[in-house]
Amino acid sequence: MGAPASSPAAVAERRRMRVASWWAIVGIALVVAGGAALRFGDAGPLGIDEWWQGLVSLTRGSAPYAVAVFMAEVGGGVGAIACTVIAAALLLAVRQARDAAAVATAMLLGVAASETIKALVVRPRPWDQLYASHGSSYPSGHSMGAAALAVSLALVVTYSESFSPAATRVVWAVSTAWILLMMWSRTALHVHWLSDTLAGVVLGIGAAILARRFWIQRA
């Protein structure tokens, strides 16, 4: 369970989330600025995109390819919604309505921001895709969704009295690994540039922080 709204722990959480919110806004602003640069400049791959694309390579039918496709399916529209609904339902089941609302709000906010930026930037995807994918490339919606959900849940654990510091560190490690695996999947399948996934992750983290701050202020 979370700490009472007037407890020192809750006050400390609100203070930390207030500071984190400013960093989240800065991160989202940088994603928007990057999108503007692509929209009104060269929308092609950056130097780091081409370098990374040369490093990641998959063979259809291989085990890494199957893992990448699995991540693509889980992180897609239906998969992301299902994971969010399950997470929120579990939190509601243990009477953590505020945490459930924060998780759901983070995903909704992230999707709205991601789709809006995609529509405005209209960056072409890589031309040698290994997995069918449509729409604009910047930012990566899969990476955004992975970050929004993973960070939201990690924040729930961080500020819950039911988990030890050791368990919290494990959750953050697993969350980070999940996000990195999703980023790898999108670039290894050649459906996104590395800069797309980086922007998606920053957007997802920002959405998770802002959503949590909104709901803890309503406690």
C-alpha positions as CSV (number, residue, x, y, z in Angstrom):
1,M,0.0,0.0,0.0
2,G,1.1,3.6,-0.5
3,A,1.9,6.0,2.3
4,P,-0.9,8.2,3.7
5,A,-1.2,11.5,1.8
6,S,0.0,13.5,4.8
7,S,2.8,11.3,5.8
8,P,6.5,12.3,5.5
9,A,7.0,9.7,2.8
10,A,4.1,11.0,0.7
11,V,5.3,14.6,1.1
12,A,8.8,13.5,0.0
13,E,7.3,11.7,-3.0
14,R,5.4,14.8,-4.1
15,R,8.5,16.9,-3.8
16,R,10.6,14.4,-5.9
17,M,7.9,14.2,-8.5
18,R,7.6,17.9,-8.7
19,V,11.3,18.1,-9.6
20,A,11.1,15.1,-11.9
21,S,8.2,16.8,-13.7
22,W,10.4,19.7,-14.8
23,W,12.9,17.2,-16.3
24,A,10.0,15.4,-18.0
25,I,8.8,18.6,-19.6
26,V,12.3,19.4,-20.8
27,G,12.6,15.9,-22.3
28,I,9.3,16.2,-24.1
29,A,10.3,19.6,-25.4
30,L,13.5,18.1,-26.8
31,V,11.5,15.4,-28.5
32,V,9.3,18.0,-30.1
33,A,12.3,20.1,-31.1
34,G,13.9,17.1,-32.7
35,G,10.7,16.4,-34.6
36,A,10.6,20.0,-35.8
37,A,14.2,19.7,-37.1
38,L,13.2,16.5,-39.0
39,R,10.0,18.1,-40.4
40,F,11.6,21.2,-41.7
41,G,15.1,19.9,-42.4
42,D,16.4,16.5,-43.6
43,A,14.1,13.7,-42.4
44,G,16.5,11.0,-43.3
45,P,18.6,8.9,-41.0
46,L,21.2,10.7,-38.8
47,G,24.8,9.5,-38.6
48,I,24.1,7.5,-35.4
49,D,21.1,5.9,-37.1
50,E,23.1,4.6,-40.0
51,W,25.9,3.4,-37.6
52,W,23.5,1.5,-35.4
53,Q,21.6,0.1,-38.4
54,G,24.8,-1.4,-39.6
55,L,25.3,-3.1,-36.2
56,V,21.9,-4.8,-35.8
57,S,21.0,-7.4,-38.3
58,L,18.6,-10.3,-38.1
59,T,18.0,-13.4,-40.2
60,R,14.4,-14.3,-40.8
61,G,13.5,-17.5,-39.0
62,S,16.3,-17.2,-36.4
63,A,15.8,-17.1,-32.6
64,P,16.6,-13.4,-32.3
65,Y,14.2,-12.6,-35.1
66,A,11.4,-14.5,-33.2
67,V,12.2,-12.5,-30.1
68,A,12.1,-9.2,-32.0
69,V,8.7,-10.2,-33.6
70,F,7.3,-11.2,-30.2
71,M,8.3,-7.7,-28.9
72,A,6.7,-6.1,-31.9
73,E,3.4,-8.0,-31.2
74,V,3.4,-7.4,-27.5
75,G,4.2,-3.7,-27.9
76,G,1.7,-3.0,-30.7
77,G,-1.6,-1.3,-30.2
78,V,-3.6,-4.2,-29.0
79,G,-0.7,-5.6,-27.0
80,A,0.1,-2.3,-25.3
81,I,-3.6,-1.7,-24.4
82,A,-4.0,-5.3,-23.0
83,C,-0.8,-4.9,-20.8
84,T,-2.0,-1.6,-19.5
85,V,-5.5,-2.9,-18.8
86,I,-4.1,-5.9,-16.9
87,A,-1.7,-3.8,-14.9
88,A,-4.5,-1.3,-14.0
89,A,-6.9,-4.1,-13.1
90,L,-4.3,-5.8,-10.8
91,L,-3.7,-2.5,-9.0
92,L,-7.4,-1.9,-8.6
93,A,-7.7,-5.5,-7.2
94,V,-5.3,-4.5,-4.4
95,R,-7.2,-1.2,-3.9
96,Q,-4.5,1.0,-5.4
97,A,-6.9,3.1,-7.5
98,R,-4.6,6.1,-7.7
99,D,-1.7,4.0,-9.0
100,A,-4.0,2.3,-11.5
101,A,-5.2,5.7,-12.7
102,A,-1.6,6.9,-13.0
103,V,-0.6,3.9,-15.1
104,A,-3.6,4.2,-17.5
105,T,-3.1,8.0,-17.8
106,A,0.5,7.6,-18.6
107,M,-0.3,5.3,-21.5
108,L,-3.1,7.6,-22.8
109,L,-1.0,10.7,-22.5
110,G,2.0,9.0,-24.2
111,V,-0.1,7.6,-27.1
112,A,-1.8,11.0,-27.7
113,A,1.6,12.8,-27.7
114,S,3.3,10.2,-29.9
115,E,0.5,10.1,-32.5
116,T,0.3,13.9,-32.7
117,I,4.1,14.2,-33.2
118,K,4.0,11.4,-35.8
119,A,1.3,13.2,-37.8
120,L,3.2,16.5,-37.7
121,V,6.7,15.2,-38.5
122,V,5.9,12.5,-41.1
123,R,9.4,10.9,-41.1
124,P,9.8,8.0,-43.5
125,R,10.6,4.6,-42.0
126,P,13.7,2.6,-43.0
127,W,13.3,1.2,-46.5
128,D,14.5,-2.4,-45.7
129,Q,11.9,-3.5,-43.2
130,L,12.0,-7.0,-41.9
131,Y,8.5,-6.8,-40.4
132,A,5.4,-5.1,-41.8
133,S,4.9,-1.7,-40.2
134,H,3.1,1.4,-41.4
135,G,2.8,5.1,-40.6
136,S,5.4,7.7,-39.7
137,S,8.7,6.7,-38.0
138,Y,9.3,9.5,-35.4
139,P,8.8,8.8,-32.6
140,S,8.6,5.0,-32.0
141,G,5.2,4.3,-30.5
142,H,6.4,0.8,-29.3
143,S,9.3,2.3,-27.4
144,M,7.1,5.0,-25.9
145,G,4.6,2.4,-24.7
146,A,7.2,0.2,-23.2
147,A,8.7,3.2,-21.3
148,A,5.4,4.6,-20.2
149,L,4.2,1.3,-18.8
150,A,7.5,0.1,-17.3
151,V,8.4,3.4,-15.6
152,S,4.8,3.8,-14.3
153,L,4.9,0.4,-12.7
154,A,8.4,1.0,-11.4
155,L,7.2,4.2,-9.7
156,V,4.4,2.4,-8.1
157,V,6.8,-0.1,-6.6
158,T,9.3,2.7,-5.6
159,Y,6.7,4.5,-3.5
160,S,4.9,1.5,-2.1
161,E,5.5,0.4,1.5
162,S,5.1,-3.3,0.5
163,F,8.4,-3.6,-1.3
164,S,12.0,-3.6,0.0
165,P,14.8,-1.5,-1.5
166,A,16.3,-4.6,-3.0
167,A,13.0,-5.5,-4.7
168,T,12.7,-2.0,-6.0
169,R,16.1,-2.2,-7.6
170,V,15.2,-5.5,-9.2
171,V,12.0,-3.9,-10.6
172,W,13.9,-1.0,-12.1
173,A,16.5,-3.3,-13.6
174,V,13.7,-5.4,-15.2
175,S,12.0,-2.3,-16.4
176,T,15.2,-0.9,-18.0
177,A,15.9,-4.3,-19.7
178,W,12.3,-4.3,-21.1
179,I,12.7,-0.9,-22.6
180,L,16.1,-1.6,-24.1
181,L,14.8,-4.9,-25.5
182,M,11.9,-3.0,-27.2
183,M,14.3,-0.4,-28.6
184,W,16.5,-3.2,-30.0
185,S,13.5,-5.0,-31.5
186,R,12.3,-1.9,-33.4
187,T,15.7,-1.1,-34.8
188,A,16.7,-4.8,-35.5
189,L,13.6,-5.3,-37.5
190,H,14.5,-2.1,-39.4
191,V,11.1,-0.5,-38.8
192,H,12.6,2.5,-36.8
193,W,15.8,4.4,-36.7
194,L,17.6,4.5,-33.4
195,S,16.7,8.2,-32.9
196,D,13.0,7.3,-33.2
197,T,13.3,4.8,-30.3
198,L,15.3,7.3,-28.2
199,A,12.6,9.9,-28.7
200,G,9.9,7.4,-27.9
201,V,11.5,6.4,-24.7
202,V,12.0,10.0,-23.5
203,L,8.3,10.6,-24.4
204,G,7.1,7.6,-22.5
205,I,9.2,8.4,-19.4
206,G,7.9,11.9,-19.4
207,A,4.3,10.7,-19.7
208,A,4.8,8.3,-16.8
209,I,6.2,11.1,-14.5
210,L,3.6,13.7,-15.4
211,A,0.7,11.2,-15.0
212,R,2.0,10.1,-11.6
213,R,2.5,13.7,-10.4
214,F,-1.1,14.6,-11.5
215,W,-2.6,11.7,-9.5
216,I,-0.5,12.0,-6.3
217,Q,-1.4,15.7,-6.1
218,R,-5.1,14.6,-6.0
219,A,-4.5,12.4,-3.0
